[in-house]
């Protein structure tokens, strides 16, 4: 079973020793249509502007104007159209969270792959460059998959975290440890057990 979430940020518990936690807001979703393969089309609130195709979907499924984004997620057996219940999160102990990592733009080899770089003293001009990339006689070309500078970040990443608590009234899910993505990023939480 999956839920759409928004990352609030990190904090820590007041225990001794304290534990780092990540706070997630479970977004209110409405089930529009349940499919046979255990998935359902759901609507939720997003900052996306309305257009005729979105208005047509809202009219078709009878959802209000604030639910202006549609997505297909996994749901539990017996789920019916209407509000998606978050009650199951109260008994959950382990979840998988999928979010997009922070975008870092075009990055060099040292930042992107953790290369060591060259000496920083005694007149060297090597600096933060990656050095030689080719081979001499064989294969006489740069091989595919060579670690080089390039676009870094904005990749969908999934991590597994323990659930410490769930505030059903405010829809706040507290996970042990960190998860990828910037504060305000939206993604999915999948219940493992």
C-alpha positions, 0 to 999 in steps of 0.5 A: 500500500502506498501514500503520497507524502511531502517532506517537512524536514529533519528533527530529533527525539528528546530521548537520551541519546537522541535519535535523528528523525525525518518528518513527513506530511501524508497528503490527503488523497481521494480514490477516484477509480480502483483498478483490478491489479491492486492499483487505483487512480487517486487525486490530490492537491497540487500547485498545478494550474487547472486546464480543460483536461484536469477539469474533465477528470474532476467532473468525471470522478466528482472531485472538488477543484482543489484536487487537481493532480492525478496519480496511480498508486497501490492500494489495499484490497477492498479500497473503495472510491472516496477518501484514502484511509491512513489508519493502517500507518498507525500499526506500520513499523517499516516503510520504503520512501521514494523521493528525488534527490537534491539537484546539484547541476553540472558537477565535477568528478570530485563532487560527483564520484568522490575522486581524490584530485591532484596535489594542492601544493608545490606548483601543481596545476592538476587541482580538481581535475579527473586526469587521464580518461583513455587507454593506450593500445587497447581499446584505444577509446574511452569506454562506456560508463567512465566516471566523468563530470556531468549532471549530478542529483535529481534521481529517484532514490528509495530508502528503507526506514523504521516508523517511530510514530504517526500523528493521525490527526495532523497526518505527520509520519515520523521516520528514523534517520534521513531520507533523500530530497529537499524540504517540500519534495513530494514522493511515495511511501510504501508499507513494508510491514 
